[in-house]
Amino acid sequence: MPVSLYDVTIPVFIQQLKTLAHLLSAGSAHVASEEALLNTRLIEDMQPLSYQIQRVSDTAKGMVTRVGKKENVVWEDNETTMAQLHERINKTIAYLEKVEPTAFDGTEEEEVVVQFKTAKRTFTGVSYVNTFAIPNFYFHLCMTYALLRKEGVPIGKADYLLGPNKPKA
């Protein structure tokens, strides 16, 4: 049986969103100031932790809209607390869990157009998934991990790879 675009995105994104929630929980347990953590950056011109989490969510939802041909779901990027970011992660997971595998049938070669701030780019379904959606999703997930580590949150590779499935010590 061939592997579909659904197979390489939806289950993976759901699992990694659970990992994101796990990482965020570790951050909550470690820091004194939630506000400071949510606003932490690697460098001044980089977006903060809250933005990274919003982009993970939006990348997953956007992929479903563009490739799975589902209605666009827009959420304001107004989360200012850990609880609100956890809610956003959970809403994203719930949204992805409702996507049927058949939504991706035959979309591999369909045109996907993405409008960036300064340019427009055209992909096929498979090239969008492989060269934009998956890399962008992981970029922002990794930035979240890096920002948490920068703030001294005691997480490691097992937390990133296994998330909530990490064996207890």
N, C-alpha and C positions, 0 to 999 in steps of 0.2 A: 504494500500500500504506500503510495507516495506521501511525502511530508508536505503539508499545506502551509500557506502563510499564517493561517490560524494557529497551527501547531507550533510554529517557531516564534509566535508573539504572545498570544493571550495567556496561555498557561505560564509562560516564562515571566511576563510582566506581573501577573498576579503573585507569583512566588517572590519576585524581587520587591514588589510593593510591601509584602509581609516582612521582608528583610529590612526595608526602609523603616517600617514601623518599629521593628526590633531595635534598630540603630538609634532611632529617635527616643525610644524609651530609655535606652542606656544613657543618652545625653541628658534626659530629664532627671535621672537619678543621680547624676554626677555634678551638675553645676548649681551654683548658688543663685544665679540670675538667669531666669528663662529668657527675659528680653535681650540680655547681652548675647546669649547663645544664638537666638534666632537672627540676630543682626551681625553675627561674626562673619568676617570675610578673610580670604587668604591674603588679599592685597586690596588696597583702597578702591581700585577701579573694577573690582570683581563684585558680582551680585552676592547678597548674603545667603545664609543657610535657608531661610524661609523661601526665598526665590528658587533655590535648587529643588526643594521638595515640590513646589508648585509646577516646575518644569517637568519633573518626572511624571507627575499626574497628567499634565497637559499633553506630553508626548504620547503617553499610552492612549488617552482619549482621542487625540488627533489622528493617530494611526487608524483607529477604528472608524473614524469619520471618513478619512481619505481612502482607505483601502477596503474597509468593510462596508462602505456605503451606508453608514448609519447617520442619523441626524446629529449635527454638531451639538455637543453639550458644553455650555460655557459657564464657568464658575469664576466669580471675581477673585482676584488675587489679594484678598484682604485679611488673610489669617495672621493673627498677631500673638497667638498662644500655642503652646504645644498641643493642648487639647483640640484646638481648631485644626491644626495640621494633621493630627491623628484622624480627625473626622474626615478631612479631605482624602487622606489615604484610604480610609475605609469606604468612602463613597466611590472612589475610583475602582477599588476592588469589586464592589457590588455592581458597578456599571459593566466592568469587563466580564464578570460572571454571567451576565445576561446575554452576552454576545453569542450567537449561534455559529458553529463552525461553517455552516453553509453561507454565511454572510461574505466569506472570502472566496467562495467558489468562482473560478474563472476571472479573478481580478489580477492575476500575476502580470499580465501584459496591458492592463487598463492604464490609461493616462492618469497620473497624479500630478497636480500643479500646486506648488507651494509658493506663496507670496512672502518674501522676506522684506525687511525694511527697505533695502535698496535694489532688490532684484527679484525676478520671478524665476523659478526653476521647475522644469518638467522632468518627471520620473516615470517609470513603469511601476506597477504595484510592487513587484519584487525588488526593483532597484531602490525604491523609496524605503521599504522595510530594511533592506540590507545595508544601505549606505547613508540613511538618515535616521529613521525611527529608532532602530536598535542602538546605533552608536550614540545618539543624542540622549536616549533614556539612560544608558550606562554612564555617560559623561556626568550627568547631573546626580545620579546615584553615587558615583565615585567622589564627586565634589562634596556631597553631604558627608560621606565617610571621612574625607580629608579634613573638612572643617571641624567635625567632632573630635578627630584625633588632635588637631591643632589646639583645641581647648582642653586637651588632657583626658578626654573620655576614654576609659579603659576598655576599648574594643580592639579586636584583632581580625586577622584574615578569616578565622572561623566564623566570626560574627557576620562578616560580609558574605562569605560563601554559603553559610548554613542558616543564617538569620535565626528565626525562632526555633529551628530544628537543631541548633547547636546543642551538643550534649552538655549537661550540667556537670560542673567540676566536682 
